[in-house]
Amino acid sequence: MKHPFVRLFFASSVIVSLLFSSQAALAKDNFKICWSIYVGWMPWEYGDTSGIVDKWADKYGIEIDVVQINDYIESINQYTAGSFDACTMTNMDALTIPAAGGVDSTALIVGDFSNGNDAVILKDKKSLKEIKGQQVNLVELSVSHYLLARGLESVGLAEKDVKVVNTSDADMVAAYTTKDVTSVVTWNPLVSEILTTPGANKVYDSSNIPGEIIDTLVVNTETLKANPKLGKALVGAWYEIMAKMEADKAVREHMGKASGTDLAGYEMQLASTKMFYSAADAVAFVKSEQLVKTMQYVAEFSFDHGLLGEGAPDAGFIGIETPAGVFGDKANIKLRFDETYMLMAAEGKL
C-alpha cells in the first residue's frame, strides 16, 4: 500500500478543490478525516474504535468522522478534492498531490518517519555500488524511487546508471523470485519477506536517510485557521493514543490485528519506524533546520520527475514553510509544517 506517488488530477478535480478552498474558511462543527493502513497510521483506527477521538471532539464541541480508505492514493485525491478535511500522507505526497494541485495544506501532526521500513535489496550482491547497470524493480515515482535516488547519490551514481522498471507492490515478491530480477526497492512487510530468500541482501535503507520519509496527518490550512478546535481535538486525541500505544502491549496488538498482522508482525514494523510518542520530540523534529533541507531534497526529486506540475519552472516553485524557514517561493506557500498544536500538547495546554 505504502506511499505511491501518482499525479491523478483532471480539470474537474482541480476545480472542485479550488471551490473547496474558497468555502473552507467557514467555521463549522462537523469534520471528516481519512486514513489508510500503515504501521504509523493504525493509531487512528484505535482512536476511532476506542472512542478517544470522540472524547476529544466532544471536549471541543465538534464531531469528527474517522474514515478508512483502502486505496492510499485515492484517499489523498479525495482530500485534495475537498471530500475530507484531513488525511494521512507522507511529506512527499503532501507536496506532489494537494500542494501541487493548489490546495494549501498543513502537516498538523508529524507522527513518525521510516527508519528502515524501506530498503534496496540486491540478489547475490552485498554493496550498493554493485547496482550499477542493473534493472531495478520498484513502484515508480514512489518513496522507493526517492530512496533509490538518495542511495545512488551516496555512492556517486545516478539514475542513468540503472534501469528503473515500474513494478506493483503486489507483484514485488513474486518478481524477485524470478531469474531476471536482481534488484528491488520496496517497503515492509515486503522487505522482510524478500530478505528470507537465499542470496538477498539489504544494501541501503531508510535508516541511511533518517527523517526524510515522514508520515503525517495533513489538514486543509484554511479549515484549520477557521477551526482551531479541530486542531486541538485531533492533536489531543493523537497524543492520548500515543501514550496508550507506547505503554500497553494490548493496544499494539489491537493495531496489529486491525492492520492484518499480529503483535509480533506489528512490532517488527514498529522496530524500523521512528514513532514520535512524545509531542515534545515531534516539535523538536519539526523545528529543526534539517527539515528544510529534507524538503529541498524532496522538492528537487519531485521536480526532476515532473511531479510539481507542467508549469513548475524549478524545484522551488511551491513554497514549503517550516518553523526554521521556507524552501521555495514565499509567495506560493502551499505546504506548511506547523508545530503550534503539538506544542500545546507538549505543554499540557489542550
C-alpha positions as YAML, in Angstrom:
chain: A
units: angstrom
residues:
- id: 1
  name: MET
  ca: [0.00, 0.00, 0.00]
- id: 2
  name: LYS
  ca: [2.63, 2.37, 1.09]
- id: 3
  name: HIS
  ca: [3.31, 5.77, -0.40]
- id: 4
  name: PRO
  ca: [2.97, 5.58, -4.18]
- id: 5
  name: PHE
  ca: [3.03, 8.96, -5.88]
- id: 6
  name: VAL
  ca: [0.69, 9.37, -8.81]
- id: 7
  name: ARG
  ca: [-0.49, 12.61, -10.35]
- id: 8
  name: LEU
  ca: [-4.16, 11.79, -10.92]
- id: 9
  name: PHE
  ca: [-5.58, 15.26, -11.39]
- id: 10
  name: PHE
  ca: [-8.07, 16.18, -14.04]
- id: 11
  name: ALA
  ca: [-9.53, 19.62, -14.65]
- id: 12
  name: SER
  ca: [-12.71, 18.76, -12.78]
- id: 13
  name: SER
  ca: [-10.92, 17.74, -9.58]
- id: 14
  name: VAL
  ca: [-8.81, 20.91, -9.65]
- id: 15
  name: ILE
  ca: [-11.98, 22.99, -9.98]
- id: 16
  name: VAL
  ca: [-13.57, 21.12, -7.09]
- id: 17
  name: SER
  ca: [-10.53, 21.65, -4.90]
- id: 18
  name: LEU
  ca: [-10.43, 25.37, -5.69]
- id: 19
  name: LEU
  ca: [-14.09, 25.67, -4.82]
- id: 20
  name: PHE
  ca: [-13.43, 23.85, -1.58]
- id: 21
  name: SER
  ca: [-10.58, 26.21, -0.72]
- id: 22
  name: SER
  ca: [-12.89, 29.20, -1.07]
- id: 23
  name: GLN
  ca: [-15.53, 27.62, 1.16]
- id: 24
  name: ALA
  ca: [-13.29, 26.01, 3.77]
- id: 25
  name: ALA
  ca: [-12.69, 29.26, 5.66]
- id: 26
  name: LEU
  ca: [-16.23, 29.00, 7.05]
- id: 27
  name: ALA
  ca: [-16.30, 27.78, 10.63]
- id: 28
  name: LYS
  ca: [-18.16, 24.53, 11.13]
- id: 29
  name: ASP
  ca: [-18.75, 21.79, 13.68]
- id: 30
  name: ASN
  ca: [-18.57, 18.57, 11.62]
- id: 31
  name: PHE
  ca: [-15.32, 17.26, 10.16]
- id: 32
  name: LYS
  ca: [-14.09, 14.20, 8.28]
- id: 33
  name: ILE
  ca: [-10.60, 12.73, 8.29]
- id: 34
  name: CYS
  ca: [-9.37, 9.76, 6.28]
- id: 35
  name: TRP
  ca: [-6.57, 7.28, 6.78]
- id: 36
  name: SER
  ca: [-5.20, 4.12, 5.15]
- id: 37
  name: ILE
  ca: [-3.44, 1.09, 6.60]
- id: 38
  name: TYR
  ca: [0.21, 1.60, 7.50]
- id: 39
  name: VAL
  ca: [2.11, 0.98, 10.74]
- id: 40
  name: GLY
  ca: [2.24, 4.67, 11.66]
- id: 41
  name: TRP
  ca: [-1.41, 5.37, 10.89]
- id: 42
  name: MET
  ca: [-3.04, 2.48, 12.74]
- id: 43
  name: PRO
  ca: [-3.41, 4.73, 15.81]
- id: 44
  name: TRP
  ca: [-6.30, 6.45, 14.01]
- id: 45
  name: GLU
  ca: [-8.16, 3.15, 13.80]
- id: 46
  name: TYR
  ca: [-7.62, 2.58, 17.51]
- id: 47
  name: GLY
  ca: [-8.58, 6.17, 18.32]
- id: 48
  name: ASP
  ca: [-11.81, 5.72, 16.40]
- id: 49
  name: THR
  ca: [-12.87, 2.33, 17.75]
- id: 50
  name: SER
  ca: [-11.78, 3.08, 21.33]
- id: 51
  name: GLY
  ca: [-13.76, 6.32, 21.47]
- id: 52
  name: ILE
  ca: [-10.72, 8.52, 22.13]
- id: 53
  name: VAL
  ca: [-11.32, 10.68, 19.05]
- id: 54
  name: ASP
  ca: [-14.97, 11.12, 20.00]
- id: 55
  name: LYS
  ca: [-13.96, 12.09, 23.54]
- id: 56
  name: TRP
  ca: [-11.69, 14.87, 22.32]
- id: 57
  name: ALA
  ca: [-14.21, 16.02, 19.72]
- id: 58
  name: ASP
  ca: [-16.84, 16.28, 22.45]
- id: 59
  name: LYS
  ca: [-14.44, 18.31, 24.58]
- id: 60
  name: TYR
  ca: [-14.33, 20.97, 21.86]
- id: 61
  name: GLY
  ca: [-17.99, 20.72, 20.87]
- id: 62
  name: ILE
  ca: [-17.42, 19.23, 17.42]
- id: 63
  name: GLU
  ca: [-17.91, 15.95, 15.56]
- id: 64
  name: ILE
  ca: [-15.05, 14.12, 13.81]
- id: 65
  name: ASP
  ca: [-15.79, 11.24, 11.45]
- id: 66
  name: VAL
  ca: [-12.75, 8.97, 11.02]
- id: 67
  name: VAL
  ca: [-12.89, 7.05, 7.72]
- id: 68
  name: GLN
  ca: [-10.63, 4.28, 6.47]
- id: 69
  name: ILE
  ca: [-9.95, 4.29, 2.72]
- id: 70
  name: ASN
  ca: [-8.25, 1.19, 1.37]
- id: 71
  name: ASP
  ca: [-6.64, 2.90, -1.63]
- id: 72
  name: TYR
  ca: [-3.94, 5.22, -0.30]
- id: 73
  name: ILE
  ca: [-3.72, 7.49, -3.34]
- id: 74
  name: GLU
  ca: [-7.49, 7.67, -3.59]
- id: 75
  name: SER
  ca: [-7.63, 8.93, -0.01]
- id: 76
  name: ILE
  ca: [-5.27, 11.79, -0.86]
- id: 77
  name: ASN
  ca: [-7.19, 12.60, -4.03]
- id: 78
  name: GLN
  ca: [-10.43, 12.76, -2.06]
- id: 79
  name: TYR
  ca: [-8.81, 15.07, 0.49]
- id: 80
  name: THR
  ca: [-7.49, 17.25, -2.31]
- id: 81
  name: ALA
  ca: [-10.93, 17.45, -3.92]
- id: 82
  name: GLY
  ca: [-12.44, 18.58, -0.62]
- id: 83
  name: SER
  ca: [-14.24, 15.43, 0.50]
- id: 84
  name: PHE
  ca: [-12.17, 15.32, 3.69]
- id: 85
  name: ASP
  ca: [-10.77, 17.97, 5.99]
- id: 86
  name: ALA
  ca: [-7.66, 15.96, 6.84]
- id: 87
  name: CYS
  ca: [-5.82, 12.88, 5.60]
- id: 88
  name: THR
  ca: [-2.81, 10.73, 6.46]
- id: 89
  name: MET
  ca: [0.00, 11.01, 3.91]
- id: 90
  name: THR
  ca: [3.77, 11.24, 3.53]
- id: 91
  name: ASN
  ca: [5.64, 14.51, 3.24]
- id: 92
  name: MET
  ca: [6.34, 13.87, -0.44]
- id: 93
  name: ASP
  ca: [2.74, 13.01, -1.28]
- id: 94
  name: ALA
  ca: [1.59, 16.14, 0.55]
- id: 95
  name: LEU
  ca: [3.83, 18.16, -1.75]
- id: 96
  name: THR
  ca: [3.14, 16.39, -5.04]
- id: 97
  name: ILE
  ca: [-0.62, 15.94, -4.78]
- id: 98
  name: PRO
  ca: [-2.57, 18.54, -2.74]
- id: 99
  name: ALA
  ca: [0.11, 21.24, -2.66]
- id: 100
  name: ALA
  ca: [0.96, 20.78, -6.34]
- id: 101
  name: GLY
  ca: [-2.79, 20.83, -7.03]
- id: 102
  name: GLY
  ca: [-3.15, 24.24, -5.42]
- id: 103
  name: VAL
  ca: [-4.63, 23.14, -2.08]
- id: 104
  name: ASP
  ca: [-2.86, 24.89, 0.81]
- id: 105
  name: SER
  ca: [-2.17, 22.12, 3.33]
- id: 106
  name: THR
  ca: [-0.70, 21.91, 6.82]
- id: 107
  name: ALA
  ca: [1.13, 18.97, 8.39]
- id: 108
  name: LEU
  ca: [-0.68, 19.18, 11.73]
- id: 109
  name: ILE
  ca: [0.82, 16.01, 13.23]
- id: 110
  name: VAL
  ca: [4.22, 14.57, 12.36]
- id: 111
  name: GLY
  ca: [3.76, 11.07, 13.70]
- id: 112
  name: ASP
  ca: [6.85, 9.16, 12.61]
- id: 113
  name: PHE
  ca: [9.46, 8.61, 9.96]
- id: 114
  name: SER
  ca: [10.61, 5.46, 8.22]
- id: 115
  name: ASN
  ca: [13.80, 4.22, 9.86]
- id: 116
  name: GLY
  ca: [14.47, 1.04, 7.90]
- id: 117
  name: ASN
  ca: [10.99, 0.14, 6.64]
- id: 118
  name: ASP
  ca: [12.06, 0.99, 3.07]
- id: 119
  name: ALA
  ca: [15.06, -0.76, 1.53]
- id: 120
  name: VAL
  ca: [17.18, -1.51, -1.54]
- id: 121
  name: ILE
  ca: [17.75, -5.27, -1.90]
- id: 122
  name: LEU
  ca: [20.25, -6.89, -4.26]
- id: 123
  name: LYS
  ca: [20.40, -10.54, -5.25]
- id: 124
  name: ASP
  ca: [23.82, -12.15, -4.60]
- id: 125
  name: LYS
  ca: [25.46, -8.72, -4.25]
- id: 126
  name: LYS
  ca: [26.48, -7.06, -0.99]
- id: 127
  name: SER
  ca: [27.33, -3.49, -1.95]
- id: 128
  name: LEU
  ca: [25.08, -0.72, -3.25]
- id: 129
  name: LYS
  ca: [27.76, 0.21, -5.78]
- id: 130
  name: GLU
  ca: [27.15, -3.15, -7.46]
- id: 131
  name: ILE
  ca: [23.70, -1.94, -8.53]
- id: 132
  name: LYS
  ca: [25.31, -0.09, -11.45]
- id: 133
  name: GLY
  ca: [23.98, -1.36, -14.78]
- id: 134
  name: GLN
  ca: [21.21, -3.36, -13.17]
- id: 135
  name: GLN
  ca: [17.48, -3.34, -13.77]
- id: 136
  name: VAL
  ca: [15.79, -2.08, -10.59]
- id: 137
  name: ASN
  ca: [12.20, -3.08, -9.91]
- id: 138
  name: LEU
  ca: [10.21, -0.62, -7.81]
- id: 139
  name: VAL
  ca: [6.98, 1.38, -7.66]
- id: 140
  name: GLU
  ca: [7.92, 4.26, -9.93]
- id: 141
  name: LEU
  ca: [7.61, 7.80, -8.53]
- id: 142
  name: SER
  ca: [7.12, 6.43, -5.03]
- id: 143
  name: VAL
  ca: [9.26, 6.86, -1.93]
- id: 144
  name: SER
  ca: [11.02, 3.71, -3.11]
- id: 145
  name: HIS
  ca: [12.10, 5.68, -6.18]
- id: 146
  name: TYR
  ca: [13.17, 8.55, -3.92]
- id: 147
  name: LEU
  ca: [15.14, 6.17, -1.68]
- id: 148
  name: LEU
  ca: [16.91, 4.74, -4.72]
- id: 149
  name: ALA
  ca: [17.87, 8.23, -5.92]
- id: 150
  name: ARG
  ca: [19.28, 9.15, -2.50]
- id: 151
  name: GLY
  ca: [21.14, 5.86, -2.29]
- id: 152
  name: LEU
  ca: [22.69, 6.22, -5.74]
- id: 153
  name: GLU
  ca: [23.80, 9.72, -4.86]
- id: 154
  name: SER
  ca: [25.54, 8.39, -1.74]
- id: 155
  name: VAL
  ca: [27.83, 6.15, -3.81]
- id: 156
  name: GLY
  ca: [28.49, 8.55, -6.67]
- id: 157
  name: LEU
  ca: [25.93, 7.08, -9.07]
- id: 158
  name: ALA
  ca: [22.80, 8.49, -10.71]
- id: 159
  name: GLU
  ca: [19.54, 7.12, -12.10]
- id: 160
  name: LYS
  ca: [21.08, 6.97, -15.57]
- id: 161
  name: ASP
  ca: [23.38, 4.26, -14.21]
- id: 162
  name: VAL
  ca: [20.45, 1.87, -13.68]
- id: 163
  name: LYS
  ca: [17.21, 0.98, -15.45]
- id: 164
  name: VAL
  ca: [14.09, 1.55, -13.38]
- id: 165
  name: VAL
  ca: [11.26, -0.92, -14.03]
- id: 166
  name: ASN
  ca: [7.85, 0.04, -12.67]
- id: 167
  name: THR
  ca: [6.52, -2.88, -10.62]
- id: 168
  name: SER
  ca: [3.40, -3.04, -8.47]
- id: 169
  name: ASP
  ca: [3.98, -3.67, -4.79]
- id: 170
  name: ALA
  ca: [1.53, -6.57, -5.12]
- id: 171
  name: ASP
  ca: [3.88, -8.21, -7.64]
- id: 172
  name: MET
  ca: [7.20, -7.38, -5.98]
- id: 173
  name: VAL
  ca: [7.85, -10.59, -4.04]
- id: 174
  name: ALA
  ca: [6.89, -12.79, -6.99]
- id: 175
  name: ALA
  ca: [9.04, -10.69, -9.32]
- id: 176
  name: TYR
  ca: [12.06, -11.07, -7.06]
- id: 177
  name: THR
  ca: [11.82, -14.86, -7.21]
- id: 178
  name: THR
  ca: [12.32, -14.81, -10.99]
- id: 179
  name: LYS
  ca: [15.78, -15.17, -12.50]
- id: 180
  name: ASP
  ca: [15.71, -11.85, -14.37]
- id: 181
  name: VAL
  ca: [15.01, -9.65, -11.33]
- id: 182
  name: THR
  ca: [18.21, -8.95, -9.42]
- id: 183
  name: SER
  ca: [17.41, -5.69, -7.64]
- id: 184
  name: VAL
  ca: [14.30, -4.33, -5.93]
- id: 185
  name: VAL
  ca: [13.38, -1.35, -3.78]
- id: 186
  name: THR
  ca: [10.31, -1.77, -1.59]
- id: 187
  name: TRP
  ca: [8.89, -1.41, 1.92]
- id: 188
  name: ASN
  ca: [7.83, -3.59, 4.83]
- id: 189
  name: PRO
  ca: [6.40, -6.14, 5.20]
- id: 190
  name: LEU
  ca: [7.65, -6.97, 1.69]
- id: 191
  name: VAL
  ca: [11.26, -6.20, 2.67]
- id: 192
  name: SER
  ca: [11.19, -8.76, 5.47]
- id: 193
  name: GLU
  ca: [9.64, -11.38, 3.21]
- id: 194
  name: ILE
  ca: [12.18, -10.90, 0.41]
- id: 195
  name: LEU
  ca: [15.10, -10.99, 2.84]
- id: 196
  name: THR
  ca: [14.19, -14.57, 3.79]
- id: 197
  name: THR
  ca: [15.22, -15.57, 0.25]
- id: 198
  name: PRO
  ca: [18.75, -17.04, -0.02]
- id: 199
  name: GLY
  ca: [21.18, -14.52, -1.52]
- id: 200
  name: ALA
  ca: [19.01, -11.49, -0.77]
- id: 201
  name: ASN
  ca: [21.00, -8.63, 0.75]
- id: 202
  name: LYS
  ca: [19.77, -5.31, 2.07]
- id: 203
  name: VAL
  ca: [22.36, -2.79, 0.89]
- id: 204
  name: TYR
  ca: [20.63, 0.51, 1.72]
- id: 205
  name: ASP
  ca: [17.54, 1.52, 3.64]
- id: 206
  name: SER
  ca: [15.66, 4.50, 5.02]
- id: 207
  name: SER
  ca: [17.74, 4.47, 8.21]
- id: 208
  name: ASN
  ca: [20.52, 5.85, 5.99]
- id: 209
  name: ILE
  ca: [18.37, 8.94, 5.39]
- id: 210
  name: PRO
  ca: [16.66, 9.31, 8.79]
- id: 211
  name: GLY
  ca: [13.83, 11.80, 8.89]
- id: 212
  name: GLU
  ca: [13.30, 12.05, 5.13]
- id: 213
  name: ILE
  ca: [10.33, 9.71, 4.62]
- id: 214
  name: ILE
  ca: [7.86, 11.29, 7.02]
- id: 215
  name: ASP
  ca: [4.33, 10.18, 7.88]
- id: 216
  name: THR
  ca: [1.90, 12.96, 8.75]
- id: 217
  name: LEU
  ca: [-1.71, 13.99, 9.26]
- id: 218
  name: VAL
  ca: [-2.35, 16.81, 6.80]
- id: 219
  name: VAL
  ca: [-5.19, 19.29, 7.30]
- id: 220
  name: ASN
  ca: [-6.59, 21.86, 4.89]
- id: 221
  name: THR
  ca: [-4.92, 25.09, 6.00]
- id: 222
  name: GLU
  ca: [-7.98, 27.32, 5.62]
- id: 223
  name: THR
  ca: [-10.13, 24.83, 7.53]
- id: 224
  name: LEU
  ca: [-7.58, 24.73, 10.34]
- id: 225
  name: LYS
  ca: [-7.34, 28.52, 10.53]
- id: 226
  name: ALA
  ca: [-11.10, 28.87, 10.75]
- id: 227
  name: ASN
  ca: [-11.47, 25.97, 13.18]
- id: 228
  name: PRO
  ca: [-8.64, 25.78, 15.71]
- id: 229
  name: LYS
  ca: [-10.82, 23.47, 17.78]
- id: 230
  name: LEU
  ca: [-10.30, 20.82, 15.10]
- id: 231
  name: GLY
  ca: [-6.54, 21.08, 15.50]
- id: 232
  name: LYS
  ca: [-6.80, 20.86, 19.28]
- id: 233
  name: ALA
  ca: [-9.12, 17.85, 19.22]
- id: 234
  name: LEU
  ca: [-7.06, 15.88, 16.69]
- id: 235
  name: VAL
  ca: [-3.74, 16.56, 18.40]
- id: 236
  name: GLY
  ca: [-5.16, 15.92, 21.86]
- id: 237
  name: ALA
  ca: [-6.58, 12.60, 20.72]
- id: 238
  name: TRP
  ca: [-3.36, 11.62, 18.96]
- id: 239
  name: TYR
  ca: [-1.12, 12.04, 21.99]
- id: 240
  name: GLU
  ca: [-3.54, 10.23, 24.27]
- id: 241
  name: ILE
  ca: [-3.40, 7.36, 21.76]
- id: 242
  name: MET
  ca: [0.42, 7.60, 21.65]
- id: 243
  name: ALA
  ca: [0.64, 7.27, 25.43]
- id: 244
  name: LYS
  ca: [-1.53, 4.16, 25.42]
- id: 245
  name: MET
  ca: [0.25, 2.69, 22.40]
- id: 246
  name: GLU
  ca: [3.70, 3.08, 23.97]
- id: 247
  name: ALA
  ca: [2.69, 1.71, 27.37]
- id: 248
  name: ASP
  ca: [0.21, -1.06, 26.59]
- id: 249
  name: LYS
  ca: [1.05, -4.17, 24.57]
- id: 250
  name: ALA
  ca: [-2.67, -4.90, 24.18]
- id: 251
  name: VAL
  ca: [-3.12, -1.62, 22.30]
- id: 252
  name: ARG
  ca: [-0.30, -2.50, 19.91]
- id: 253
  name: GLU
  ca: [-1.78, -5.97, 19.46]
- id: 254
  name: HIS
  ca: [-5.12, -4.39, 18.56]
- id: 255
  name: MET
  ca: [-3.42, -2.19, 15.95]
- id: 256
  name: GLY
  ca: [-1.55, -5.18, 14.55]
- id: 257
  name: LYS
  ca: [-4.70, -7.25, 14.13]
- id: 258
  name: ALA
  ca: [-6.55, -4.30, 12.61]
- id: 259
  name: SER
  ca: [-3.77, -3.96, 10.02]
- id: 260
  name: GLY
  ca: [-3.88, -7.65, 9.08]
- id: 261
  name: THR
  ca: [-1.00, -8.99, 11.14]
- id: 262
  name: ASP
  ca: [-0.37, -9.93, 14.77]
- id: 263
  name: LEU
  ca: [1.52, -8.34, 17.66]
- id: 264
  name: ALA
  ca: [4.87, -9.76, 16.55]
- id: 265
  name: GLY
  ca: [4.37, -8.62, 12.98]
- id: 266
  name: TYR
  ca: [3.30, -5.15, 14.03]
- id: 267
  name: GLU
  ca: [6.15, -4.72, 16.48]
- id: 268
  name: MET
  ca: [8.58, -5.82, 13.77]
- id: 269
  name: GLN
  ca: [7.33, -2.92, 11.64]
- id: 270
  name: LEU
  ca: [7.49, -0.56, 14.61]
- id: 271
  name: ALA
  ca: [11.14, -1.52, 15.13]
- id: 272
  name: SER
  ca: [12.01, 0.13, 11.80]
- id: 273
  name: THR
  ca: [9.73, 3.11, 12.37]
- id: 274
  name: LYS
  ca: [10.72, 6.13, 14.46]
- id: 275
  name: MET
  ca: [7.47, 6.92, 16.25]
- id: 276
  name: PHE
  ca: [7.21, 10.30, 17.94]
- id: 277
  name: TYR
  ca: [5.36, 9.14, 21.05]
- id: 278
  name: SER
  ca: [6.28, 12.42, 22.70]
- id: 279
  name: ALA
  ca: [4.80, 15.67, 21.43]
- id: 280
  name: ALA
  ca: [8.00, 17.45, 22.51]
- id: 281
  name: ASP
  ca: [10.07, 15.16, 20.28]
- id: 282
  name: ALA
  ca: [7.78, 15.84, 17.32]
- id: 283
  name: VAL
  ca: [8.04, 19.60, 17.92]
- id: 284
  name: ALA
  ca: [11.84, 19.42, 18.02]
- id: 285
  name: PHE
  ca: [11.86, 17.48, 14.75]
- id: 286
  name: VAL
  ca: [9.58, 19.98, 13.00]
- id: 287
  name: LYS
  ca: [11.57, 22.96, 14.27]
- id: 288
  name: SER
  ca: [14.91, 21.59, 13.09]
- id: 289
  name: GLU
  ca: [16.79, 23.14, 10.19]
- id: 290
  name: GLN
  ca: [17.24, 19.63, 8.81]
- id: 291
  name: LEU
  ca: [13.55, 19.51, 7.87]
- id: 292
  name: VAL
  ca: [14.10, 22.41, 5.45]
- id: 293
  name: LYS
  ca: [16.97, 20.51, 3.82]
- id: 294
  name: THR
  ca: [14.88, 17.34, 3.66]
- id: 295
  name: MET
  ca: [12.04, 19.12, 1.91]
- id: 296
  name: GLN
  ca: [14.52, 20.61, -0.53]
- id: 297
  name: TYR
  ca: [15.69, 17.08, -1.42]
- id: 298
  name: VAL
  ca: [12.07, 16.00, -1.81]
- id: 299
  name: ALA
  ca: [11.17, 19.03, -3.95]
- id: 300
  name: GLU
  ca: [14.20, 18.55, -6.20]
- id: 301
  name: PHE
  ca: [13.39, 14.89, -6.75]
- id: 302
  name: SER
  ca: [9.74, 15.77, -7.40]
- id: 303
  name: PHE
  ca: [10.63, 18.50, -9.89]
- id: 304
  name: ASP
  ca: [13.13, 16.28, -11.72]
- id: 305
  name: HIS
  ca: [10.39, 13.68, -12.18]
- id: 306
  name: GLY
  ca: [7.65, 16.09, -13.26]
- id: 307
  name: LEU
  ca: [5.61, 15.83, -10.06]
- id: 308
  name: LEU
  ca: [5.24, 19.54, -9.35]
- id: 309
  name: GLY
  ca: [3.10, 20.19, -12.42]
- id: 310
  name: GLU
  ca: [3.76, 21.20, -16.00]
- id: 311
  name: GLY
  ca: [4.01, 24.88, -15.11]
- id: 312
  name: ALA
  ca: [6.67, 24.45, -12.43]
- id: 313
  name: PRO
  ca: [9.87, 26.21, -13.61]
- id: 314
  name: ASP
  ca: [12.07, 24.83, -10.84]
- id: 315
  name: ALA
  ca: [12.10, 22.82, -7.59]
- id: 316
  name: GLY
  ca: [11.25, 25.93, -5.57]
- id: 317
  name: PHE
  ca: [8.00, 26.64, -7.41]
- id: 318
  name: ILE
  ca: [5.91, 25.58, -4.40]
- id: 319
  name: GLY
  ca: [6.77, 27.26, -1.12]
- id: 320
  name: ILE
  ca: [7.24, 24.86, 1.82]
- id: 321
  name: GLU
  ca: [7.08, 26.57, 5.20]
- id: 322
  name: THR
  ca: [8.66, 25.20, 8.38]
- id: 323
  name: PRO
  ca: [9.39, 26.87, 11.73]
- id: 324
  name: ALA
  ca: [13.08, 27.02, 10.72]
- id: 325
  name: GLY
  ca: [12.42, 28.71, 7.38]
- id: 326
  name: VAL
  ca: [10.92, 28.40, 3.91]
- id: 327
  name: PHE
  ca: [12.15, 26.41, 0.96]
- id: 328
  name: GLY
  ca: [10.83, 27.67, -2.35]
- id: 329
  name: ASP
  ca: [8.57, 30.56, -3.31]
- id: 330
  name: LYS
  ca: [7.40, 32.52, -0.25]
- id: 331
  name: ALA
  ca: [4.62, 33.97, -2.40]
- id: 332
  name: ASN
  ca: [3.31, 30.49, -3.26]
- id: 333
  name: ILE
  ca: [3.36, 28.59, 0.03]
- id: 334
  name: LYS
  ca: [1.12, 25.54, -0.27]
- id: 335
  name: LEU
  ca: [2.66, 23.15, 2.26]
- id: 336
  name: ARG
  ca: [3.24, 24.06, 5.91]
- id: 337
  name: PHE
  ca: [4.76, 22.23, 8.85]
- id: 338
  name: ASP
  ca: [3.15, 23.84, 11.90]
- id: 339
  name: GLU
  ca: [4.24, 22.91, 15.43]
- id: 340
  name: THR
  ca: [1.61, 25.09, 17.15]
- id: 341
  name: TYR
  ca: [-0.82, 22.38, 18.23]
- id: 342
  name: MET
  ca: [1.82, 19.75, 19.00]
- id: 343
  name: LEU
  ca: [3.50, 22.37, 21.23]
- id: 344
  name: MET
  ca: [0.20, 22.87, 23.05]
- id: 345
  name: ALA
  ca: [0.14, 19.12, 23.69]
- id: 346
  name: ALA
  ca: [3.75, 19.14, 24.89]
- id: 347
  name: GLU
  ca: [2.95, 21.98, 27.31]
- id: 348
  name: GLY
  ca: [-0.27, 20.37, 28.57]
- id: 349
  name: LYS
  ca: [-2.44, 23.18, 27.18]
- id: 350
  name: LEU
  ca: [-5.03, 21.14, 25.29]
...
